[in-house]
Amino acid sequence: MIVLDPTDESRPAARTVGPRPDDLTGRTVGLLDIAKPRGEVFLDRLAELLVERGVTVRRYAKPTFTRPLPADQRAEIAAECDVVIEALAD
């Protein structure tokens, strides 16, 4: 299987997937809207469902889907959240 990296990096950095928590109880979940049409619709509903389960939710939005998330915004999300869900929609 060949997996292509869709980023704009000329030589992609090696990345590992972090461990997923077994439960979201007591965790803060960041919802990142990447600025594609209707992404906020998905995230609005997801936020409702998470809050109903007692999960703390923080919302973020990229300035534009055509560029990578700015480094300062990545750092902010990493500092404030245990888990991040990114919305892709059209």
MOGI-V58207 format. One record per pair of residues at least 24 apart in sequence whose C-alpha atoms are under 10 Angstrom apart, sorted by sequence separation. I is the first residue (numbers start at 1). GAP is how many residues later the second one is. D is the distance in whole Angstrom. If there is no record, write none. Layout:
# MOGI-V58207
i = {I;I}
gap = {GAP;GAP}
d = {D;D}
This chain:
# MOGI-V58207
i = {57;60;25;56;59;61;24;29;30;31;32;33;34;35;36;57;58;59;60;61;27;28;29;30;31;32;33;34;35;57;25;26;27;28;29;30;31;32;33;34;35;36;37;24;25;26;27;28;29;30;31;32;33;34;35;36;24;25;26;27;28;29;30;31;32;33;34;35;36;24;25;33;34;35;24;33;34;34;34;34;32;46;46;43;43;42;43;32;42;43;31;41;42;30;39;40;42;29;30;39;40;41;38;39;40;30;31;38;39;29;30;36;37;38;39;28;29;30;31;32;33;34;35;36;37;38;28;29;30;31;32;33;34;35;36;37;27;28;29;30;31;32;33;34;35;36;27;28;29;30;31;32;33;34;35;26;27;28;29;30;31;32;33;24;8;24;7;8;7;21;20;21;20}
gap = {24;24;25;25;25;25;26;26;26;26;26;26;26;26;26;26;26;26;26;26;27;27;27;27;27;27;27;27;27;27;28;28;28;28;28;28;28;28;28;28;28;28;28;29;29;29;29;29;29;29;29;29;29;29;29;29;30;30;30;30;30;30;30;30;30;30;30;30;30;31;31;31;31;31;32;32;32;33;34;35;37;39;41;42;43;44;44;45;45;45;46;46;46;47;47;47;47;48;48;48;48;48;49;49;49;50;50;50;50;51;51;51;51;51;51;52;52;52;52;52;52;52;52;52;52;52;53;53;53;53;53;53;53;53;53;53;54;54;54;54;54;54;54;54;54;54;55;55;55;55;55;55;55;55;55;56;56;56;56;56;56;56;56;58;59;59;60;60;61;61;62;62;63}
d = {9;10;10;9;10;9;9;7;9;7;9;8;9;7;9;10;9;10;9;10;9;7;6;6;6;6;6;6;6;10;8;8;6;5;5;5;5;5;5;5;7;8;10;9;7;7;7;6;6;6;6;5;6;8;5;6;9;6;7;9;7;9;7;8;7;9;7;5;9;7;9;10;5;9;9;9;9;9;9;8;10;9;10;9;8;10;7;9;7;10;9;9;9;7;9;8;8;10;9;5;9;9;9;6;9;8;9;9;5;9;6;8;9;6;7;7;6;8;9;7;9;7;9;7;6;6;5;6;6;6;6;6;6;8;6;5;8;5;5;5;5;5;5;7;9;6;6;7;6;6;6;6;8;9;10;10;8;9;7;8;7;9;9;9;9;8;9;8;8;9;10;8;8}
